Amino acid sequence: MTKNSSIATFLDDLASERPTPGGGGAAAVCGAIGAALVSMVANLTIGKKNYEAVSDDLKAVNAKAEALRAELTGAIEEDVAAFNAVMGAYGLPRATDEEKAARTAAIQAALKEATLAPLRAVKACFEVIRLSADVADKGNLNVISDAGVAVLAANAGLRSAALNVYINAKAIKDREFAEKQIAEVESLLSQAAEITEKIYGAVRGKIGS
C-alpha cells in the first residue's frame, strides 16, 4: 500500500515512469507533513513548564491534527484510485453507440470523483493551516519554527491539490458541477494565502533576527 511505503520507496515510485503516485499523492504528503508538525509542536508544548495554561487547548489541536494526518495519508491512495478509475473508463470499448454512451458516462463519473478527491485534500490541508495558527500562537518557543514549516507544508499541499481539481474539472461536461468545485477551491486558496502569510510573519517575528 502506498501509504505504508518508506519515504525512499515513495520517492522512487514518484520519480519513476509510472503515472502513480503523482502530484495528487505528493500534495497529500505535503499536507500530512504539515499536520504531523502541528502535532509535534503541540506535543512539545503540552505539560511543559510555562505552558500549563495552553496544554488543554493544544491537546485538542493535537487530536484534530492527528485525524487530519490520517485523512491526508489516506488521500494518497484515493488519488491513485481516482486516476486508475479515469484511465479504466477511457479504456472501455466503444464499438457501438451503446458502448460509446456507457464509456462517456463512465468517464464523466470518474472525472467527478477525480475532482472531488483532491478537493477533499484541499479542505483537509486548509484545516491543517488553521491548526497551525494555534501552535504558532501558543506553542513552545523552542520549536516555533516548526509551526511555520507546518503552515507552509500545508499550504503547499493545498495549492498542489487545487491543481488536480482544476485539471479534472476542466474535462467535466456538467459545468454547473465543475464550476461549483472550482469556486470552492478558489475561496479556500484565497483564505489560505492570507492565513499562511499571517502565520509565517508571526513565527518569523517570534524567532527574531
Short mmCIF file of the C-alpha atoms (twelve columns), coordinates in Angstrom:
data_MODEL
# 
_entry.id   MODEL 
# 
loop_
_atom_site.group_PDB 
_atom_site.id 
_atom_site.type_symbol 
_atom_site.label_atom_id 
_atom_site.label_alt_id 
_atom_site.label_comp_id 
_atom_site.label_asym_id 
_atom_site.label_seq_id 
_atom_site.Cartn_x 
_atom_site.Cartn_y 
_atom_site.Cartn_z 
_atom_site.pdbx_PDB_model_num 
ATOM 1   C CA . MET A 1   0.000   0.000  0.000   1 
ATOM 2   C CA . THR A 2   1.321   3.417  -0.928  1 
ATOM 3   C CA . LYS A 3   0.674   4.969  2.472   1 
ATOM 4   C CA . ASN A 4   2.748   2.255  4.155   1 
ATOM 5   C CA . SER A 5   5.751   2.738  1.908   1 
ATOM 6   C CA . SER A 6   9.002   4.114  3.248   1 
ATOM 7   C CA . ILE A 7   9.857   7.661  2.231   1 
ATOM 8   C CA . ALA A 8   12.606  6.344  -0.047  1 
ATOM 9   C CA . THR A 9   10.235  3.889  -1.761  1 
ATOM 10  C CA . PHE A 10  7.551   6.524  -2.197  1 
ATOM 11  C CA . LEU A 11  10.035  8.950  -3.746  1 
ATOM 12  C CA . ASP A 12  11.380  6.244  -6.042  1 
ATOM 13  C CA . ASP A 13  7.828   5.471  -7.165  1 
ATOM 14  C CA . LEU A 14  7.131   9.175  -7.590  1 
ATOM 15  C CA . ALA A 15  10.218  9.594  -9.773  1 
ATOM 16  C CA . SER A 16  9.500   6.539  -11.935 1 
ATOM 17  C CA . GLU A 17  7.804   6.350  -15.319 1 
ATOM 18  C CA . ARG A 18  4.646   5.044  -13.681 1 
ATOM 19  C CA . PRO A 19  1.814   7.600  -13.585 1 
ATOM 20  C CA . THR A 20  1.005   6.880  -9.944  1 
ATOM 21  C CA . PRO A 21  1.763   8.021  -7.368  1 
ATOM 22  C CA . GLY A 22  1.848   11.502 -8.821  1 
ATOM 23  C CA . GLY A 23  1.189   15.101 -7.963  1 
ATOM 24  C CA . GLY A 24  -2.004  14.309 -6.083  1 
ATOM 25  C CA . GLY A 25  -0.194  11.910 -3.781  1 
ATOM 26  C CA . ALA A 26  2.625   14.391 -3.325  1 
ATOM 27  C CA . ALA A 27  0.089   17.077 -2.394  1 
ATOM 28  C CA . ALA A 28  -1.425  14.797 0.226   1 
ATOM 29  C CA . VAL A 29  2.020   14.043 1.668   1 
ATOM 30  C CA . CYS A 30  2.736   17.767 1.991   1 
ATOM 31  C CA . GLY A 31  -0.498  18.243 3.899   1 
ATOM 32  C CA . ALA A 32  0.198   15.229 6.106   1 
ATOM 33  C CA . ILE A 33  3.663   16.587 6.901   1 
ATOM 34  C CA . GLY A 34  2.052   19.858 7.942   1 
ATOM 35  C CA . ALA A 35  -0.368  18.012 10.217  1 
ATOM 36  C CA . ALA A 36  2.458   15.966 11.740  1 
ATOM 37  C CA . LEU A 37  4.413   19.135 12.503  1 
ATOM 38  C CA . VAL A 38  1.371   20.684 14.168  1 
ATOM 39  C CA . SER A 39  1.255   17.608 16.400  1 
ATOM 40  C CA . MET A 40  4.978   17.851 17.051  1 
ATOM 41  C CA . VAL A 41  4.744   21.438 18.297  1 
ATOM 42  C CA . ALA A 42  1.668   20.578 20.362  1 
ATOM 43  C CA . ASN A 43  3.342   17.530 21.921  1 
ATOM 44  C CA . LEU A 44  6.441   19.543 22.790  1 
ATOM 45  C CA . THR A 45  4.276   22.163 24.483  1 
ATOM 46  C CA . ILE A 46  1.702   20.099 26.386  1 
ATOM 47  C CA . GLY A 47  2.675   19.742 30.043  1 
ATOM 48  C CA . LYS A 48  5.813   21.827 29.725  1 
ATOM 49  C CA . LYS A 49  6.779   24.471 32.255  1 
ATOM 50  C CA . ASN A 50  5.331   27.909 31.470  1 
ATOM 51  C CA . TYR A 51  2.798   26.364 29.057  1 
ATOM 52  C CA . GLU A 52  0.373   24.792 31.521  1 
ATOM 53  C CA . ALA A 53  -2.344  27.308 30.641  1 
ATOM 54  C CA . VAL A 54  -2.441  26.227 26.992  1 
ATOM 55  C CA . SER A 55  -1.995  22.480 27.452  1 
ATOM 56  C CA . ASP A 56  -5.680  21.605 27.225  1 
ATOM 57  C CA . ASP A 57  -6.118  23.739 24.112  1 
ATOM 58  C CA . LEU A 58  -3.166  22.075 22.434  1 
ATOM 59  C CA . LYS A 59  -4.369  18.594 23.372  1 
ATOM 60  C CA . ALA A 60  -7.480  19.345 21.339  1 
ATOM 61  C CA . VAL A 61  -5.377  20.753 18.500  1 
ATOM 62  C CA . ASN A 62  -3.217  17.641 18.557  1 
ATOM 63  C CA . ALA A 63  -6.227  15.333 18.303  1 
ATOM 64  C CA . LYS A 64  -7.542  17.242 15.284  1 
ATOM 65  C CA . ALA A 65  -4.120  17.296 13.649  1 
ATOM 66  C CA . GLU A 66  -3.739  13.545 14.042  1 
ATOM 67  C CA . ALA A 67  -7.156  12.955 12.468  1 
ATOM 68  C CA . LEU A 68  -6.189  15.185 9.541   1 
ATOM 69  C CA . ARG A 69  -2.854  13.425 9.156   1 
ATOM 70  C CA . ALA A 70  -4.688  10.105 8.865   1 
ATOM 71  C CA . GLU A 71  -7.124  11.589 6.354   1 
ATOM 72  C CA . LEU A 72  -4.357  13.043 4.209   1 
ATOM 73  C CA . THR A 73  -2.312  9.860  4.357   1 
ATOM 74  C CA . GLY A 74  -5.375  8.019  3.095   1 
ATOM 75  C CA . ALA A 75  -5.724  10.611 0.330   1 
ATOM 76  C CA . ILE A 76  -2.527  9.284  -1.255  1 
ATOM 77  C CA . GLU A 77  -4.326  6.078  -2.154  1 
ATOM 78  C CA . GLU A 78  -7.544  7.898  -3.002  1 
ATOM 79  C CA . ASP A 79  -5.619  9.814  -5.638  1 
ATOM 80  C CA . VAL A 80  -4.251  6.594  -7.132  1 
ATOM 81  C CA . ALA A 81  -7.717  5.015  -7.144  1 
ATOM 82  C CA . ALA A 82  -9.277  8.068  -8.785  1 
ATOM 83  C CA . PHE A 83  -6.622  8.152  -11.501 1 
ATOM 84  C CA . ASN A 84  -6.991  4.435  -12.171 1 
ATOM 85  C CA . ALA A 85  -10.775 4.808  -12.432 1 
ATOM 86  C CA . VAL A 86  -10.412 7.551  -15.049 1 
ATOM 87  C CA . MET A 87  -7.916  5.518  -17.066 1 
ATOM 88  C CA . GLY A 88  -10.130 2.456  -16.774 1 
ATOM 89  C CA . ALA A 89  -13.110 4.403  -18.078 1 
ATOM 90  C CA . TYR A 90  -11.142 5.699  -21.061 1 
ATOM 91  C CA . GLY A 91  -10.189 2.100  -21.825 1 
ATOM 92  C CA . LEU A 92  -13.778 0.871  -22.099 1 
ATOM 93  C CA . PRO A 93  -14.943 -0.438 -25.507 1 
ATOM 94  C CA . ARG A 94  -16.596 1.982  -27.927 1 
ATOM 95  C CA . ALA A 95  -17.504 -0.157 -30.933 1 
ATOM 96  C CA . THR A 96  -21.267 0.501  -30.712 1 
ATOM 97  C CA . ASP A 97  -23.394 3.509  -29.843 1 
ATOM 98  C CA . GLU A 98  -24.377 1.829  -26.596 1 
ATOM 99  C CA . GLU A 99  -20.762 1.215  -25.678 1 
ATOM 100 C CA . LYS A 100 -19.844 4.769  -26.572 1 
ATOM 101 C CA . ALA A 101 -22.613 6.124  -24.362 1 
ATOM 102 C CA . ALA A 102 -21.632 3.856  -21.467 1 
ATOM 103 C CA . ARG A 103 -17.970 4.818  -21.881 1 
ATOM 104 C CA . THR A 104 -18.774 8.535  -21.897 1 
ATOM 105 C CA . ALA A 105 -20.922 8.189  -18.777 1 
ATOM 106 C CA . ALA A 106 -18.182 6.211  -17.002 1 
ATOM 107 C CA . ILE A 107 -15.542 8.775  -17.923 1 
ATOM 108 C CA . GLN A 108 -17.645 11.639 -16.645 1 
ATOM 109 C CA . ALA A 109 -18.436 9.850  -13.375 1 
ATOM 110 C CA . ALA A 110 -14.761 9.040  -12.876 1 
ATOM 111 C CA . LEU A 111 -13.744 12.630 -13.609 1 
ATOM 112 C CA . LYS A 112 -16.174 13.892 -10.997 1 
ATOM 113 C CA . GLU A 113 -14.638 11.646 -8.353  1 
ATOM 114 C CA . ALA A 114 -11.164 12.641 -9.577  1 
ATOM 115 C CA . THR A 115 -12.222 16.235 -8.891  1 
ATOM 116 C CA . LEU A 116 -13.794 15.558 -5.508  1 
ATOM 117 C CA . ALA A 117 -10.838 13.509 -4.211  1 
ATOM 118 C CA . PRO A 118 -8.304  16.362 -4.441  1 
ATOM 119 C CA . LEU A 119 -10.962 18.786 -3.226  1 
ATOM 120 C CA . ARG A 120 -11.185 16.751 -0.032  1 
ATOM 121 C CA . ALA A 121 -7.409  17.062 0.257   1 
ATOM 122 C CA . VAL A 122 -7.663  20.827 -0.274  1 
ATOM 123 C CA . LYS A 123 -10.177 21.058 2.567   1 
ATOM 124 C CA . ALA A 124 -8.057  18.911 4.875   1 
ATOM 125 C CA . CYS A 125 -4.965  20.996 4.140   1 
ATOM 126 C CA . PHE A 126 -6.951  24.143 4.889   1 
ATOM 127 C CA . GLU A 127 -7.863  22.750 8.299   1 
ATOM 128 C CA . VAL A 128 -4.187  21.989 8.943   1 
ATOM 129 C CA . ILE A 129 -3.389  25.599 8.101   1 
ATOM 130 C CA . ARG A 130 -5.943  26.755 10.629  1 
ATOM 131 C CA . LEU A 131 -4.488  24.472 13.293  1 
ATOM 132 C CA . SER A 132 -1.029  25.833 12.504  1 
ATOM 133 C CA . ALA A 133 -2.266  29.192 13.761  1 
ATOM 134 C CA . ASP A 134 -2.943  27.667 17.176  1 
ATOM 135 C CA . VAL A 135 0.519   26.182 17.586  1 
ATOM 136 C CA . ALA A 136 2.165   29.305 16.191  1 
ATOM 137 C CA . ASP A 137 0.295   31.347 18.779  1 
ATOM 138 C CA . LYS A 138 0.551   29.049 21.801  1 
ATOM 139 C CA . GLY A 139 3.377   26.650 21.032  1 
ATOM 140 C CA . ASN A 140 6.697   26.174 22.743  1 
ATOM 141 C CA . LEU A 141 9.036   28.912 21.524  1 
ATOM 142 C CA . ASN A 142 11.891  26.419 21.284  1 
ATOM 143 C CA . VAL A 143 10.138  24.736 18.346  1 
ATOM 144 C CA . ILE A 144 8.141   27.667 16.995  1 
ATOM 145 C CA . SER A 145 9.928   27.472 13.634  1 
ATOM 146 C CA . ASP A 146 8.243   24.095 13.135  1 
ATOM 147 C CA . ALA A 147 4.861   25.816 13.316  1 
ATOM 148 C CA . GLY A 148 6.000   27.915 10.381  1 
ATOM 149 C CA . VAL A 149 7.114   24.859 8.452   1 
ATOM 150 C CA . ALA A 150 3.758   23.244 9.234   1 
ATOM 151 C CA . VAL A 151 1.733   26.029 7.683   1 
ATOM 152 C CA . LEU A 152 3.987   26.247 4.629   1 
ATOM 153 C CA . ALA A 153 3.784   22.487 4.047   1 
ATOM 154 C CA . ALA A 154 0.007   22.522 4.430   1 
ATOM 155 C CA . ASN A 155 -0.326  25.465 2.060   1 
ATOM 156 C CA . ALA A 156 1.893   23.730 -0.489  1 
ATOM 157 C CA . GLY A 157 -0.356  20.682 -0.209  1 
ATOM 158 C CA . LEU A 158 -3.477  22.787 -0.608  1 
ATOM 159 C CA . ARG A 159 -2.223  24.644 -3.679  1 
ATOM 160 C CA . SER A 160 -0.937  21.439 -5.237  1 
ATOM 161 C CA . ALA A 161 -4.184  19.551 -4.678  1 
ATOM 162 C CA . ALA A 162 -6.056  22.522 -6.151  1 
ATOM 163 C CA . LEU A 163 -4.241  21.961 -9.464  1 
ATOM 164 C CA . ASN A 164 -5.715  18.458 -9.631  1 
ATOM 165 C CA . VAL A 165 -9.172  19.876 -9.054  1 
ATOM 166 C CA . TYR A 166 -8.663  22.320 -11.908 1 
ATOM 167 C CA . ILE A 167 -7.300  19.820 -14.420 1 
ATOM 168 C CA . ASN A 168 -10.063 17.272 -13.843 1 
ATOM 169 C CA . ALA A 169 -12.887 19.806 -13.605 1 
ATOM 170 C CA . LYS A 170 -11.844 21.169 -16.990 1 
ATOM 171 C CA . ALA A 171 -12.910 17.929 -18.699 1 
ATOM 172 C CA . ILE A 172 -16.285 17.605 -16.946 1 
ATOM 173 C CA . LYS A 173 -19.273 18.292 -19.170 1 
ATOM 174 C CA . ASP A 174 -21.551 19.113 -16.245 1 
ATOM 175 C CA . ARG A 175 -20.305 22.671 -15.949 1 
ATOM 176 C CA . GLU A 176 -22.551 23.516 -13.013 1 
ATOM 177 C CA . PHE A 177 -20.886 20.770 -11.003 1 
ATOM 178 C CA . ALA A 178 -17.408 21.725 -12.197 1 
ATOM 179 C CA . GLU A 179 -17.786 25.431 -11.509 1 
ATOM 180 C CA . LYS A 180 -19.115 24.742 -8.026  1 
ATOM 181 C CA . GLN A 181 -15.978 22.794 -7.121  1 
ATOM 182 C CA . ILE A 182 -13.713 25.389 -8.715  1 
ATOM 183 C CA . ALA A 183 -15.416 28.201 -6.808  1 
ATOM 184 C CA . GLU A 184 -14.909 26.376 -3.521  1 
ATOM 185 C CA . VAL A 185 -11.241 25.765 -4.291  1 
ATOM 186 C CA . GLU A 186 -10.640 29.396 -5.207  1 
ATOM 187 C CA . SER A 187 -12.256 30.583 -1.994  1 
ATOM 188 C CA . LEU A 188 -10.043 28.275 0.067   1 
ATOM 189 C CA . LEU A 189 -6.939  29.275 -1.901  1 
ATOM 190 C CA . SER A 190 -7.581  32.922 -1.181  1 
ATOM 191 C CA . GLN A 191 -8.216  32.379 2.516   1 
ATOM 192 C CA . ALA A 192 -5.251  30.040 2.847   1 
ATOM 193 C CA . ALA A 193 -2.860  32.522 1.261   1 
ATOM 194 C CA . GLU A 194 -3.849  35.229 3.712   1 
ATOM 195 C CA . ILE A 195 -3.728  32.978 6.775   1 
ATOM 196 C CA . THR A 196 -0.420  31.409 5.752   1 
ATOM 197 C CA . GLU A 197 1.329   34.751 5.363   1 
ATOM 198 C CA . LYS A 198 -0.046  35.927 8.694   1 
ATOM 199 C CA . ILE A 199 1.180   32.807 10.493  1 
ATOM 200 C CA . TYR A 200 4.565   32.882 8.761   1 
ATOM 201 C CA . GLY A 201 5.002   36.517 9.753   1 
ATOM 202 C CA . ALA A 202 4.049   35.777 13.360  1 
ATOM 203 C CA . VAL A 203 6.519   32.894 13.544  1 
ATOM 204 C CA . ARG A 204 9.247   34.947 11.953  1 
ATOM 205 C CA . GLY A 205 8.581   37.692 14.491  1 
ATOM 206 C CA . LYS A 206 8.895   35.250 17.404  1 
ATOM 207 C CA . ILE A 207 12.172  33.891 16.061  1 
ATOM 208 C CA . GLY A 208 13.629  37.373 15.688  1 
ATOM 209 C CA . SER A 209 16.770  38.214 13.773  1 
# 
